[in-house]
Amino acid sequence: MNKTLMITAVLTVTSTLTLQAQSLLITEVYSAGSGNGTYAADWFEVTNFSASPIDITGWKVDDNSQSPAASVALVGVTSIAAGQSVVFLEGNATGTNLATINNAFKTAWFGTTTWPIILGNYYGSGIGLSSTSDQVNLFNPNGATPSTPVASVQFGAATTGKTFQNPGFLNDVSTPLTTLSSVGVDGSFLASNGQETGSPGLVPEPSTIVCLLGGLGMVGMFRRRI
């Protein structure tokens, strides 16, 4: 048997089990978005890797202060469907520019305001993703442990025009995201404005995840053939 094939299958299964265990992850961050002349907003992407919708009503976000008390509400989206990715964009302090930012974001990345990407927002004083280094921490005030982040990532200095990806499915702040988006890798593409590379809103379809689960059976089959 081809050992490379065996290793690939094992890695696929390991990654899939990681997704199942964590269910919801922050999969992409762009802390240089506020410097974009088109929509001027930082953003992050949240993906539901589970087989069921996740209710995020009342959820909040904070940066590296990791403070539930200082966190601000996620608005515009109350549920993330199975296999769905949602992008949350930062608004101004009062949230009066959310519609403008969302439409500008769609135009910048997809060339039209009618692109069917799911967008949410967050706004308020005391939060802002730093382009030097920062964190994204999501809190569920209604959960069993409201002071513990549901999902977290850390990232270093931003690179203008390239988002941070999370191919390792990290869900903590001990290991920073370092992978920058590259056209053709993990669904990343050049935005319609020609200025940015990333994959906002693009995740594996639920059927793809189910197919990955088939790797469990494949590993057993491969082992029997060694």
N, C-alpha and C positions, 0 to 999 in steps of 0.2 A: 504494500500500500504506500502511496505517496504521503510521507510524513508531513509535508506542508499542508496537504488537504486535511489531515487529522488535526493539526494545530489550529487551522482556520476554523474548523467545525467547533472545536472546544472553545475558542475565543468567542465565537458567535453565541454559543450557549451561555457562556459566562456573562457576556454583555446583556443578553436577554433577561437572565435571572436578576441582574442588577437593576434593570428597568422595572421588572415586576416588583421587586422589593421596595424600591423608592417611589414608584408610581408617578410622582410629579417632580420635575426638575427644571432648573433655570438652564436653558440650552444655548442661549446666545446673549451677548451683551455688547452694546456700542456706546461707550462713554465719550466718544468724540462727536456724537450726533449734534450736540449743542453748537458745535462750530460749523455745522452744515448751513450754507446760506439759503437752502431751499425750505427746510422745515425746522431747523434750529432746535432740536430736542434730543436728549439722550434717551436710550430705550433698552429694554431687555425682553427676552422671549421666555415664556413658560410653556412647557409641554407636558401633556398628560399621557403617560405611557401605559396606563392601566386599561382594563377592558370596560370600565364604567365611567360615567361623567363624574367630575369632582366639583362640588359646590364650593365656591370661593367667596360667598357672600360675607361681607364684613372683614375680609382679609386685608392686611396692611403690609407695607414695605418700608424698610429702613436701610440705611447704608452702613458704613463701618462702625457707627456708634452702637449698632446691635441693640437698640433700645425699643422695646414694644411701646413705651410711653411716648417716644418721639416719632414713632412710625406714622405714616400717612396712609389713607385708604386707597385701595385699588378700586377704580370706578369704571363703569361702562360695560363690564363683564361680570356676571355672577356665577357662571358655570363654564367649565372647560370639558368639552366632549372627549370621549375616548379617542386617542390617537390624534388629538388636535393640538395645535400650537397657537398661542395668543401673544401678541406683541403689546407691551405696555410702554407708552410714551410719556415723558415728563412734561407737564404743563407749567404755566406760570404760577405764581404764589396763590392766586385766587381761582385758578381753573377756568378763566374766562376765554381762553384761546384754544380749548381742546379740539373743537371741530375744525378750526383752521389748521392746527398742527396735523391732525389725522389726515385731512385731505391733501396737505402738502407732502406728507410722508408717502402716501399712496402714489402721488404723481411722480415724486422723486425716484421711487423704487420700481414702479410698474407702469408709469406713463399715463395712468388714468385714475380718477377718484372712485371708479366703480369696481376696482379690483376686489375680489371677494376674500380679502384677508381680515381676520378678526383682530380689532384693535381695542385696547383698553387704555386707561390713563392713570396717573397719580400726580398729585400736586400738593403744594404747601411749603411753608418755610421750614428750614432745617434739614432738607434733603436735597441732594444733588450729587450725581455720580462724577467723581473727580477723574480727570484725564491723566492723573499721575499714578494713582492706585486707589482702589476702593473695594466695596463689597455690595452685594445685593442680598438682603435677608427678608424672607417672607414670613409673616406671622398670621396665625389663625386665632383671634381672640376668643372664639367660641370652642376651641379645641380642648383636649384634655391637658395639654401643656402650653398655655397661651404665651408664656415667656420664652419658649424654645422655638427657634425658627423651623418652619416646615421645610423650607428649601433655602440653601445658601450657596453663594459662590464668591470667590475673591478673584481679583484681576489686577494686573500691573498697569504700567503706562500704556495709554491708548496709542494706536497707530492710525493716523488719519486715513480714512478710506477703507479700513479693514476691521471687521467685527471680531470679537473674541468668540470662538466656538467651544463647545464642551463635549468633545468626542469621547472622553473618558467617563462621562456621566458622573462627574464630581458633584458632591452634595455636602460641602463643608467649606470652611475658610482656612484650612490648614495648608492646602495645596492650591496655588493660584492657577487660573486659566492662562495658558500661554499660546494655545493654537489660534493662529489668525486665519481668517477666511481666505480661500483661494479659489478662483473660478474653476468650476468643474469638480471640486472636492466636497463631498458631503452635501451636495445640493447647492453650493454657493454659486452665485452668478453676479455679473456686473449690473449694477442698478441702471435703470433707464436714464438717469441723469449723467451716467458715465463717471461718477465720482466715487462710488462706494461699491465694495464687494461684501456679500453676505448671503444669508438664506432666510430672511424674515418670513415666518409663517409656513416654512416648508419642513415637514417632518415625514418619517415613514408612515404610510397608510396603516390602519389597524390590521389589514390583511397581510401586510409585509411582516409585521411583528408576529402574527400567527405562524407565518411561514418560517420565521426564525426559530420558533418553538419546535418546529419539526426537526431542528438540528439535534434535539435530544435523542430522537430515534436514530438519526443518521450517525451520531457518535457511536451508539451501540452497534450499529451495523458495521461501521468501519472497524471497530475493535475486533469484531468476530472474524473479520477478513485478514487481520494481520497475521 
